[in-house]
Amino acid sequence: MSNHYNTTLAGGKWTGWQTQTKFGYGDKARYGNNASWQEPPAPDQIYPALQRITVPAAAELGVAVDGSLDWWPNATTQPVLPEFSPYQTAPAQHIEVFNRGTTPFDYRVTPSVPWLTATDAAGTVTQQARATLRVDWAKAPAGKTTVPITVTGAGRTVTVQAVVNKPTEAPKHGFVEAGGYVSIEADHHTKAVDANGITWSRVPDIGRTGSGMQPSPVTAPVQTPGGDGARLEYQVNLTTTGPVTVWAHLSPRNNVRPGDGLKYAMSIDDQPPQTVNVTTATRADDTTMNKGWEVNAMEAVNRTSTTFTVTSPGVHTVKFWVVDPTVVLQNLVIDTGGLKYSYLAPPESHRASARG
């Protein structure tokens, strides 16, 4: 691979770039405490351990579902697809049918209702095949319905559950909850409120998925959140009640006031703002060193969260308050119970208007 990169790729344009010694991380058995993230002290290469896998000849059904790292029938849990919604912006849900052997077999994916269809619903699996699922929303019943989907092949059967959620009322305003979350790009605010000499500036393409919002001037004093303070407002249409978690995705940076940290505040509707110090917030696995700093540096984003209780469905206003004027907001993601990990953020949610 190194030789291809140095001599073949782009006609050898980057020759020599792949000459650094390669190593397998953490090879303490060979190099003791000298094994670290730095290149090894020895001139020879250190490759990760490899294992050759022998695939059995007999056909064997394997099933994986969108949104899960498990596979069936190996897993003991029930396979459940991410929730279906007429307002989802995430890609269509799917089921992967794969062969754990080398002999091809015929498979079939059969939803138990006619308004949920699979493409391709049947065929022959040599290695793997995908069935994409779609709902005919004109025929689907209102409310939340669980639909069993039967997957058969190689003499085995796996039943996958599809949770289909068709709201009884159309959303009226704001970003619409679907699949257990709301995702919003920072510059798509409902209102940007200037106050106390602070104004909002859109910073094009500073975010990993779009533009960001930054208060100006950066030399302004620390602000007290609440009241008529400077803030960004985002209208959201929620169907979930109870605890919700608001994740703020910020551009990573160090504090500019030594000892004081770097802060913002968040609130929903008229609830008191919660202030977050992003330079002191830690991860649950922060036991040996600053894991939060590691992740921020690697992923070019700082993620912190606040939790609120929503007592009624419908339109709510999420508010991002200025505390330190050097904080740059990239995204807001509201987890209402169904948010899955993603490297960036989920696709931005559907935005309803007064006309629907």
C-alpha positions as CSV (number, residue, x, y, z in Angstrom):
1,M,0.0,0.0,0.0
2,S,2.8,2.4,0.8
3,N,4.5,1.6,-2.5
4,H,1.3,2.3,-4.4
5,Y,0.9,5.6,-2.6
6,N,4.5,6.7,-3.3
7,T,4.9,5.5,-6.9
8,T,1.6,4.9,-8.6
9,L,-1.1,7.1,-7.1
10,A,-1.3,10.4,-9.1
11,G,1.8,9.4,-11.0
12,G,4.0,9.4,-7.9
13,K,3.0,13.0,-7.0
14,W,3.4,12.3,-3.3
15,T,6.4,10.0,-3.4
16,G,8.0,9.7,0.0
17,W,5.0,10.7,2.0
18,Q,4.5,7.1,3.1
19,T,8.0,6.3,4.3
20,Q,7.3,6.8,8.0
21,T,7.7,3.6,10.0
22,K,4.3,1.8,10.4
23,F,3.3,0.4,13.7
24,G,0.5,-1.3,15.6
25,Y,-0.8,0.8,18.5
26,G,0.0,-0.5,22.0
27,D,2.5,-3.2,21.1
28,K,3.9,-3.2,24.6
29,A,4.8,-7.0,24.5
30,R,7.4,-6.1,21.9
31,Y,8.5,-2.6,22.8
32,G,7.4,-2.1,26.4
33,N,6.8,1.4,27.5
34,N,8.3,2.7,24.2
35,A,5.1,1.6,22.5
36,S,3.0,4.8,22.2
37,W,1.3,6.9,19.6
38,Q,4.7,8.0,18.3
39,E,6.5,5.9,15.6
40,P,8.5,3.0,17.1
41,P,12.1,3.4,17.9
42,A,13.1,0.4,15.8
43,P,13.5,0.7,12.0
44,D,11.3,-2.3,11.2
45,Q,7.6,-2.1,10.6
46,I,5.2,-3.2,13.3
47,Y,1.9,-4.5,11.8
48,P,-1.4,-5.2,13.6
49,A,-2.0,-8.8,14.3
50,L,-4.0,-10.5,11.5
51,Q,-6.3,-13.5,11.6
52,R,-7.5,-15.5,8.6
53,I,-11.2,-16.4,8.8
54,T,-12.5,-19.6,7.3
55,V,-16.1,-19.3,6.0
56,P,-18.1,-22.5,6.1
57,A,-19.5,-23.9,2.9
58,A,-23.1,-24.3,4.0
59,A,-25.5,-21.4,3.5
60,E,-26.5,-19.6,6.7
61,L,-28.9,-16.7,7.1
62,G,-27.6,-13.5,8.8
63,V,-29.8,-10.4,9.3
64,A,-28.7,-6.9,10.2
65,V,-31.0,-3.9,10.6
66,D,-30.5,-0.2,10.1
67,G,-29.3,1.5,13.2
68,S,-27.9,-1.5,15.1
69,L,-24.5,-3.1,15.4
70,D,-26.0,-6.5,16.3
71,W,-27.0,-9.3,13.9
72,W,-29.6,-12.0,14.0
73,P,-30.3,-14.8,14.8
74,N,-27.1,-14.4,16.8
75,A,-28.3,-11.6,19.1
76,T,-30.8,-12.3,21.9
77,T,-32.5,-8.9,21.6
78,Q,-35.4,-8.1,19.3
79,P,-34.4,-6.5,16.0
80,V,-36.1,-3.1,15.7
81,L,-35.7,-0.6,12.9
82,P,-35.4,3.1,13.5
83,E,-38.8,4.7,13.8
84,F,-40.6,5.6,10.5
85,S,-42.0,9.1,10.2
86,P,-43.6,11.0,7.3
87,Y,-41.3,13.9,8.3
88,Q,-38.0,12.0,8.5
89,T,-35.1,13.4,6.6
90,A,-32.8,10.4,7.4
91,P,-32.3,7.9,4.6
92,A,-35.0,5.2,4.2
93,Q,-34.7,2.3,6.7
94,H,-33.3,-0.9,5.5
95,I,-32.6,-4.6,6.3
96,E,-29.4,-6.3,5.3
97,V,-29.6,-10.0,4.5
98,F,-26.2,-11.7,4.4
99,N,-24.7,-15.1,3.9
100,R,-22.5,-16.6,6.6
101,G,-21.5,-19.4,4.3
102,T,-20.3,-19.7,0.7
103,T,-23.3,-21.4,-0.8
104,P,-25.9,-18.9,-2.2
105,F,-29.5,-19.1,-0.9
106,D,-32.9,-17.5,-1.7
107,Y,-34.3,-15.0,0.7
108,R,-37.6,-13.1,1.2
109,V,-38.5,-10.0,3.2
110,T,-42.3,-9.9,3.9
111,P,-43.9,-7.0,5.8
112,S,-47.2,-8.0,7.5
113,V,-49.2,-5.0,6.1
114,P,-49.6,-3.9,2.5
115,W,-48.8,-0.3,3.1
116,L,-45.2,-1.1,4.2
117,T,-43.2,-2.4,1.2
118,A,-39.6,-3.7,0.8
119,T,-37.3,-3.3,-2.3
120,D,-35.8,-5.7,-3.1
121,A,-38.1,-8.0,-1.3
122,A,-36.8,-11.3,-2.6
123,G,-33.8,-12.7,-4.4
124,T,-30.6,-14.8,-4.1
125,V,-27.9,-13.9,-1.6
126,T,-24.3,-14.8,-2.5
127,Q,-22.7,-12.4,0.0
128,Q,-25.3,-9.8,1.0
129,A,-28.4,-8.0,-0.2
130,R,-30.3,-4.9,1.0
131,A,-34.1,-4.5,1.3
132,T,-35.1,-0.9,1.5
133,L,-38.4,-0.2,3.3
134,R,-41.0,2.5,2.6
135,V,-44.4,3.5,4.0
136,D,-47.4,4.5,1.9
137,W,-48.4,7.3,4.3
138,A,-51.8,7.9,2.6
139,K,-52.8,4.4,3.7
140,A,-50.9,4.0,7.0
141,P,-53.1,4.4,10.2
142,A,-52.6,7.5,12.4
143,G,-50.7,7.0,15.6
144,K,-47.9,4.6,16.4
145,T,-48.1,1.1,14.9
146,T,-45.6,-1.8,15.3
147,V,-45.4,-3.9,12.1
148,P,-43.6,-7.3,12.1
149,I,-41.4,-8.0,9.1
150,T,-40.5,-11.6,8.4
151,V,-37.1,-12.4,6.9
152,T,-36.6,-15.9,5.7
153,G,-33.7,-17.8,4.0
154,A,-31.5,-20.9,4.3
155,G,-34.2,-22.6,6.4
156,R,-34.2,-19.8,9.1
157,T,-36.6,-17.0,10.0
158,V,-36.0,-13.7,11.7
159,T,-38.8,-11.3,12.6
160,V,-37.9,-7.6,12.5
161,Q,-40.1,-4.9,14.1
162,A,-40.9,-1.7,12.3
163,V,-42.3,1.2,14.4
164,V,-44.4,3.5,12.2
165,N,-45.3,6.8,13.7
166,K,-47.9,8.9,11.8
167,P,-48.8,12.0,13.8
168,T,-52.5,12.6,14.2
169,E,-52.0,16.3,13.5
170,A,-49.7,18.0,11.0
171,P,-47.0,20.2,12.5
172,K,-47.6,23.9,12.3
173,H,-44.3,25.7,12.9
174,G,-40.6,24.9,13.3
175,F,-38.3,22.0,12.9
176,V,-40.3,18.7,13.3
177,E,-39.3,15.8,15.6
178,A,-38.9,12.6,13.7
179,G,-37.2,9.3,14.7
180,G,-36.7,10.6,18.2
181,Y,-34.7,13.7,17.5
182,V,-34.6,17.2,16.0
183,S,-31.5,18.4,14.1
184,I,-30.9,22.1,13.2
185,E,-28.2,24.0,11.4
186,A,-27.1,27.0,13.5
187,D,-27.8,29.6,10.8
188,H,-31.4,28.4,10.3
189,H,-32.6,30.1,13.4
190,T,-36.2,31.5,13.8
191,K,-34.9,34.7,15.4
192,A,-31.5,36.2,16.2
193,V,-31.8,38.6,19.1
194,D,-29.1,41.4,19.5
195,A,-28.7,43.0,22.9
196,N,-26.2,44.8,25.1
197,G,-24.0,45.8,22.1
198,I,-23.8,42.2,20.9
199,T,-24.9,41.2,17.4
200,W,-24.9,37.9,15.6
201,S,-22.7,37.1,12.6
202,R,-23.1,34.1,10.2
203,V,-19.7,32.5,9.5
204,P,-20.0,30.7,6.1
205,D,-18.9,27.0,6.1
206,I,-17.2,27.1,9.5
207,G,-19.3,24.1,10.6
208,R,-18.7,20.5,9.5
209,T,-22.0,20.4,7.8
210,G,-22.7,24.1,7.1
211,S,-22.3,27.6,8.5
212,G,-22.1,28.7,12.1
213,M,-23.3,31.6,14.2
214,Q,-20.9,33.8,16.3
215,P,-21.7,36.7,18.5
216,S,-19.8,39.9,17.9
217,P,-17.6,41.7,19.0
218,V,-15.5,38.9,20.5
219,T,-14.1,41.5,22.9
220,A,-17.5,42.1,24.6
221,P,-17.8,41.4,28.3
222,V,-19.2,38.2,29.7
223,Q,-23.0,38.2,29.4
224,T,-25.7,37.1,31.9
225,P,-28.1,34.8,30.1
226,G,-31.9,35.3,30.4
227,G,-34.3,38.2,30.1
228,D,-33.7,40.3,27.0
229,G,-30.1,39.0,26.5
230,A,-28.5,38.2,23.2
231,R,-29.7,34.8,21.9
232,L,-30.6,32.6,19.0
233,E,-34.1,31.2,19.0
234,Y,-35.3,28.0,17.2
235,Q,-38.9,26.9,17.0
236,V,-39.3,23.1,17.2
237,N,-42.4,21.0,16.9
238,L,-42.2,18.1,19.4
239,T,-44.4,15.1,19.8
240,T,-42.5,13.7,22.8
241,T,-43.0,14.8,26.3
242,G,-40.8,14.3,29.3
243,P,-37.0,14.7,29.5
244,V,-35.2,15.9,26.4
245,T,-31.4,16.5,25.9
246,V,-30.2,19.4,23.8
247,W,-26.7,18.9,22.3
248,A,-24.8,21.9,21.2
249,H,-22.1,21.3,18.6
250,L,-19.6,24.1,18.9
251,S,-16.4,25.0,17.1
252,P,-13.6,23.8,19.4
253,R,-11.5,26.5,20.9
254,N,-9.7,27.3,24.2
255,N,-10.9,29.8,26.7
256,V,-9.7,33.4,26.2
257,R,-10.1,34.3,29.9
258,P,-7.7,32.1,31.9
259,G,-9.3,30.4,34.8
260,D,-12.8,31.4,33.7
261,G,-13.5,28.8,31.1
262,L,-15.7,29.2,28.0
263,K,-19.4,29.3,28.5
264,Y,-22.8,29.4,26.8
265,A,-26.4,28.8,28.1
266,M,-29.4,27.0,26.9
267,S,-33.1,27.1,27.7
268,I,-36.5,25.9,26.4
269,D,-39.5,28.2,26.4
270,D,-39.5,30.1,29.7
271,Q,-37.4,27.6,31.7
272,P,-34.3,29.1,33.4
273,P,-31.2,29.0,31.2
274,Q,-28.6,26.4,32.1
275,T,-25.0,27.6,31.8
276,V,-22.4,25.1,30.4
277,N,-18.6,25.6,30.7
278,V,-17.3,23.7,27.6
279,T,-13.7,23.7,28.8
280,T,-14.5,21.9,32.0
281,A,-17.2,19.5,30.8
282,T,-15.9,15.9,30.8
283,R,-16.9,12.6,29.3
284,A,-18.1,9.6,31.3
285,D,-14.9,7.7,30.4
286,D,-12.5,10.5,31.4
287,T,-10.5,8.4,33.8
288,T,-6.9,8.6,32.7
289,M,-6.6,11.9,30.8
290,N,-8.8,14.5,29.2
291,K,-10.9,12.4,26.8
292,G,-13.1,15.4,26.0
293,W,-10.0,17.3,24.7
294,E,-9.0,14.2,22.6
295,V,-12.4,13.9,20.9
296,N,-12.7,17.7,20.3
297,A,-9.3,17.8,18.6
298,M,-9.9,14.7,16.5
299,E,-13.4,15.5,15.4
300,A,-13.1,19.3,15.1
301,V,-16.2,19.8,17.3
302,N,-17.1,20.4,20.9
303,R,-20.3,18.6,22.0
304,T,-22.0,19.4,25.3
305,S,-25.5,18.8,26.5
306,T,-28.3,20.2,28.7
307,T,-31.5,18.4,29.8
308,F,-35.0,19.8,30.1
309,T,-38.5,18.5,30.8
310,V,-41.1,19.1,28.2
311,T,-44.6,18.9,29.6
312,S,-46.7,19.2,26.5
313,P,-46.4,18.3,22.7
314,G,-46.5,21.0,20.1
315,V,-44.4,24.1,19.3
316,H,-41.6,25.0,21.7
317,T,-38.7,27.6,21.5
318,V,-35.2,26.5,22.1
319,K,-32.9,29.4,23.0
320,F,-29.1,29.5,22.8
321,W,-27.8,32.3,25.0
322,V,-24.5,34.3,24.8
323,V,-22.3,34.0,27.8
324,D,-18.8,34.2,26.4
325,P,-18.8,36.0,23.0
326,T,-16.2,33.7,21.4
327,V,-18.4,30.7,21.3
328,V,-19.4,29.6,17.7
329,L,-22.5,27.4,17.3
330,Q,-22.5,24.9,14.5
331,N,-25.6,22.7,15.2
332,L,-28.2,21.9,17.7
333,V,-29.5,18.4,18.1
334,I,-32.4,17.6,20.4
335,D,-32.6,14.0,21.6
336,T,-36.2,13.1,22.5
337,G,-35.3,9.4,23.0
338,G,-34.2,8.1,19.6
339,L,-31.0,9.8,18.7
340,K,-28.2,7.5,17.4
341,Y,-24.6,8.3,17.3
342,S,-23.3,9.8,14.1
343,Y,-19.9,11.3,13.3
344,L,-21.3,14.6,12.1
345,A,-25.0,15.1,13.1
346,P,-28.2,13.7,11.8
347,P,-29.6,15.3,8.6
348,E,-31.3,18.6,9.3
349,S,-35.0,18.0,10.3
350,H,-38.0,18.9,8.2
351,R,-39.1,22.5,8.8
352,A,-42.8,23.2,8.9
353,S,-44.3,26.6,8.2
354,A,-47.7,28.1,8.9
355,R,-48.8,26.7,5.5
356,G,-47.5,23.2,6.3
